[in-house]
């Protein structure tokens, strides 16, 4: 399980150092993909393969549109974690998540995956979720 929140900074080349606590489960390779709510999902190879199989089944049964399958496949990247524990966030992933080179980012555990967020977007998302947990929307 991936839990906790870590503040990081993208370097000028788009590399991000993953938190040491997350690395053992993600090494040596993992997948970066468009995530919900405009974050970047970081998944273990096993989790990604499971999600891809689930998605293919949903497409077969008509629960999901094939264009979503194609968009996710086209925008998912298999990466290797370097010796310093970094992954490279390609431009299309950075643009999707609203991340600029050299900017601060939030790296958050989300149980079965890690999410990379633009800090203000992450804060809005967490605040909304906290309100729902507290029952404020009832």
Secondary structure, DSSP 4 states (H G I P E B T S, - for coil): -B--EEEEE--TTSEEEPPHHHHHHH-SEEEEEE-GGG-EEEEEHHHHHHHHHHHHHHHHHTSS-HHHHHHHHHT-EEEE--TTSEEE--HHHHHHHT--TT-EEEEEE-BSSEEEE-HHHHHHHHHHHHHHHHTTT-
